[in-house]
Amino acid sequence: MHTGKKSFPVYRKLSDFLKERFGERVYRVTVDGGFTCPNRDGLNGRVQPCAFCDERGSGAAHIDEKEALQFQYETGCRKIAEKLGIRKFIPYFQSFTNTYAETDVCIARYLSVMDERAVGIAIGTRPDCIADDLLDWLGKLSEEKLVIVDLGVQSLTDRVLDLVHRGHDAASAVSALARLRQYPKIHTCAHLIFGLPTETRQEMMCATRLFSEFGVNGVKLHQLNVLKRTEIARWYEDGRVSPLELDEYVDIVANFLERIPPDVVVHRLSARADTHSDLIAPDWGRLHLKPTQKIVDELQRRNSCQGKFFGQKPQGAGSTGDRL
C-alpha cells in the first residue's frame, strides 16, 4: 500500500485556469510577429538593448522569424495537435515588444493568426508602448476572446531599471497597469525577474503590491539568466553579477507566492533556457521541471501555499531560508 505524503495544490497553474475557462486543455503557440522595441530602433534617443536581452528579444529559439506569421502558427498548432491532441490554441506574440507599431499594423498581425481554433491571444509588451486606441481594441476583443497582455515590469526598483537600461521607470509600469485595469476582461500578466543586479530581496518582494493595488491577474517569474552577447554577460565575466543559486531562487519564489492573492494565475515559475541556447549561467537555468518541483516541495515542506500570507507586510530578509 502506498503510504507516501499526499500532495496538494500549492499554486494556481495557468494550465488549470485555461482548462477551467474552456473545458479542455489549451496550449499557447509561440509566434514571432516581426516587431522590434524602442531600445533597439533608436526612437527613444539611443540604441541600447536591455542589459539582459539577447538578439532574439526573449523569443523561442525554435521559431524562425523569417517565416510568415501564418506558417509559424500553423506549424505550431500541427505539432502540438499531433503530439497532445490539443484542439484549442492561444497564439503568443513573445519576441520583443508586440505593441510597438502603428495600431492598424498590430491589429492586422494579430488577426492573421486568430482563426477558429484560437480561443484567445497573448501579447508580450512593455509598459511604455501601448497606444490608447490599441488598448481600446484589445478591450473590445476581450469581450469575445481571452486577451492576455504579458507586461514586462521586471522590477519596481528604479535604480535597477536604470542600471539594466530598461528605458522606463516603475511609474510607467504603474501607469500602464492602471490603464489596463480599466478593461476588466483583459487578463494582465506581470513579468518579473528575480536576481537583477543590486536588487535586494526586500525590493523583489515589493512587487507583491502589483496584485493588491492594481488587481493584476497573472504573474510570470524568471530568474536572471546570463546569456552570451549581452551586457550582463560582460558584467558576469568582470565579477559584477552573480546569478542566484537554485536554492536561493526557490526560497524567494516561495516567499513571493505566499504573499500574493490565491486567485492570481501563475504563468511560469522559472525561465528555462533553450537546450541549445547561449546560456552562460546559472547552470540550473537549463533545467526543465526541477526548479518548479523544488518550489512546490518547499511550499509543501512549509505546509504553505500561494496566498497564505497575502496582506501581511514582508519581514526583514536574512540568509536563504529566512522568511521575508
Order of alpha helices (4+ residues) and beta strands (2+ residues): alpha-beta-alpha-beta-alpha-beta-alpha-beta-alpha-alpha-beta-alpha-alpha-beta-beta-alpha-alpha-beta-beta-alpha
